[in-house]
C-alpha cells in the first residue's frame, strides 16, 4: 500500500494503521442505573382539572419522558395505572434496558409476571 499517494510527495500511507481493532464501547447502561417513575399529574383548569399519567426514566444525569397517557377528567385508579405501566414496559422493553432500567424488577414491582416479557 505504500506509495499509493506518491503524488503528494513523501506521504507514506499504510491502511492497516487506520483500522481500529478494538470495538467501540457499549452504550448500554448497567441494569439498575436508572429508574422508571410514573406520576398521575393533575393540571388544574379554571373550574375543572385533567389527569395524565407520565412515565419518566431518571438517571444520574436527568430525566427522559417515555410516554404520557391521554388526559382524563378524573384521577387514574391504581389498577388502571398498573396495567398501563406494564403495557408501557412490554412495548418499550429494549429501550428501557438501554437506558439502564432493571426491566424485570420494575415489571414485577408493577404486578407483572416475568413470563410476559421477552426471553
N, C-alpha and C positions, 0 to 999 in steps of 0.2 A: 504494500500500500504506500510505501514511501515514494515520494516523488510525484504523486498524482497532481499536486498543486504546484508543479515546477514553474508555472507562470508567475508565481508570487515570490520568487526569489528563493531564499533559504528556508522556506516553511517546509517542515517535515511532519506530516500528519500520520499518526498511527490510530486507526479507528478502534482498535482494541482498547486503547486507553480511555475512550469516551464512553464505553459501556459500563454502567453501574451494575456490579454483580450482586449487591445486596438489594433485596426487595424493599419497597417503601414501607414505612411503619404503618401499622394498622390504625385506622381511625375509629375503630370500635372501642368504646369505653368499657371499663370493667363493670359487671353487674353490681348494682347497689350503689353506684357512684352518683346516681340521680334518683329523684323521687317523682312519682306521678301523684299529683294532688288535684282534687275535684272540689269545686265550690259551687253552691247554688246562689249565684249573685242576684241581688234584688236591685232593680232600677226603679226608683220611686218617681212617679209622674205626679201631676197636679192632684188628681183625686183617685188614682189607682197606682198599680205597680206591676212590673213584669219580672219573672224569674227566669234565669238562664243558667244551665249547667255549663261550667267552663273547666276543661281539663288542661292542666299545665304541667310540664316537666320542669322541675327545678334541679339545678346542679350548682356547684360552687360558683359558676360564672354568671348565672342569671336564670331566666325562665323563658320557656317557649310554649305558646298556646298550641295545643294539639288539635282540639276540636271544641265546638260550642253547640249546645242543643238549640232547638228552636225556642223562642220565648214562650212562656206560659203565663197565664193570668193568676196562677197560684203557685206556691212553693211545691217542689217535687217531693214525692214520698220517698222514703228510704228504699223501699222495694224497687221503685222505678229507677232511682239513682244507681243502685247496684247492677240492675240489668243493663242500663245504659253504659256504665263503666266497663262491664265485662265485654260487651259488644265492641266498645272502643278498643280495648286491649286486643281482642281477637283480630280486628281489622288492621290495627297498626302494630302488630306484634314485632315484626322485624325492625321497624323504625324505632320503637321504644327500646329494643335491645341495643341498637347502635347508639342511642342517646345515653345508655348506662342504667336503664331501669331494670331491676330484677323482676322480670315479667312473671315468672312462676309465683314468687312470693306475693307480688302485688295482686295477681289474679285471685289467689286464694284468700287474700285479705278482703276482697270484694265478694266472697262467697262462691268463687268459681271452682270447678273441678279440673284438675290438670289434664285429664284426657281430652278436654275441649280444645286445648292448644295443639299446635303443630308438633309432630315428633322431632 
